[in-house]
Amino acid sequence: MPVAMDPERFDALVSEALDAIPDEIATLVRNVVVLVEEEPPDDEPGDLLGLYDGVALTERDSSWLPELPDRIFLFRGPLLDMCDDEADLVDEIRITVVHEVAHHFGIDDDRLHELGYA
């Protein structure tokens, strides 16, 4: 059964997950904004929980100049749909935040799966 939750509470859980990122990692995140959207884009799977849209730090060189910030999206609908209760949702948001931040650092899905974040 999907979790019913108002957007403000969901956003607060996302903020808590972001705040839980260790400072030594958070300070390395550069030019990234985190956004909550209701559903993934039409060209993505409907059960997608999050998405990193940007250039990973490992792919940047000294000539790279940011035009806009990289974006991390969390998709509220699929996250609510897959969870049974708020505790489950807290875990899934945390995992999704870590997963998408890891993409910013150039960590691919295979490695994230090995680490338990896929």
C-alpha positions in Angstrom: 0.0 0.0 0.0 1.5 3.4 -1.0 2.4 5.9 1.7 0.1 8.9 1.9 2.1 12.0 2.7 1.8 15.7 2.0 4.5 17.4 -0.1 5.8 19.4 2.8 6.6 16.4 4.9 8.1 14.6 2.0 10.4 17.6 1.3 11.4 17.6 5.0 12.4 14.0 4.7 14.5 14.8 1.6 16.2 17.7 3.6 16.9 15.3 6.5 18.5 12.8 4.0 20.7 15.6 2.6 21.7 16.8 6.0 22.8 13.3 6.9 25.4 13.3 4.2 28.8 13.5 6.0 30.3 17.0 5.9 33.5 15.7 4.3 31.5 14.5 1.3 28.9 17.3 1.2 31.6 19.9 1.0 32.9 18.3 -2.2 29.5 18.5 -4.0 29.8 21.3 -6.5 27.1 23.3 -8.3 24.2 20.9 -7.7 20.6 21.6 -6.9 18.2 18.9 -5.5 14.6 19.0 -6.8 11.5 17.0 -5.9 9.2 16.3 -8.8 5.9 14.4 -8.7 6.8 11.9 -11.5 9.7 11.1 -13.7 9.8 12.6 -17.2 7.8 10.8 -19.9 10.9 9.4 -21.5 12.0 7.6 -18.3 10.6 4.5 -16.6 7.5 5.3 -14.4 9.0 3.7 -11.4 12.3 5.7 -11.5 13.0 7.0 -8.0 15.7 9.6 -8.8 17.9 11.0 -11.5 21.2 12.8 -11.8 21.3 15.3 -14.6 24.8 16.8 -15.0 28.4 16.2 -15.6 30.1 14.0 -13.0 33.2 15.4 -11.3 35.3 12.6 -12.8 34.3 13.8 -16.3 35.3 17.5 -15.8 38.6 18.9 -16.7 40.2 22.3 -16.2 38.4 23.7 -19.3 34.9 22.7 -18.0 32.7 25.7 -17.2 29.3 25.2 -15.7 26.4 26.9 -17.4 23.7 25.8 -15.0 23.9 23.7 -11.9 23.8 19.9 -12.1 20.4 18.6 -10.9 19.4 15.7 -8.7 15.7 14.9 -9.0 13.8 12.8 -6.5 10.4 11.5 -7.8 7.8 11.7 -5.1 5.1 9.5 -6.7 7.3 6.4 -7.3 8.9 6.7 -3.9 5.5 6.9 -2.1 4.2 4.1 -4.3 7.0 1.6 -3.4 7.0 2.1 0.3 4.7 0.6 3.0 5.2 3.1 5.8 7.1 6.2 6.7 10.1 4.3 8.0 10.5 2.5 4.7 10.1 5.8 2.9 12.9 7.4 5.0 15.2 4.5 4.0 14.3 4.8 0.3 14.8 8.5 0.2 18.2 8.2 1.9 19.3 5.5 -0.5 18.1 7.5 -3.5 19.8 10.7 -2.3 23.1 8.8 -1.8 22.7 7.0 -5.1 22.2 10.3 -7.1 25.0 12.1 -5.2 27.3 9.2 -6.0 26.6 9.8 -9.7 27.8 13.4 -9.2 31.1 11.8 -8.1 31.2 9.5 -11.1 30.2 6.3 -9.3 28.3 4.1 -11.7 25.2 1.9 -11.1 27.2 -1.3 -11.0 29.4 -0.1 -8.2 26.4 1.4 -6.4 24.7 -2.0 -6.6 27.8 -3.6 -5.0 27.6 -1.0 -2.2 23.8 -1.6 -1.7 22.7 1.8 -3.1 21.1 0.6 -6.4 
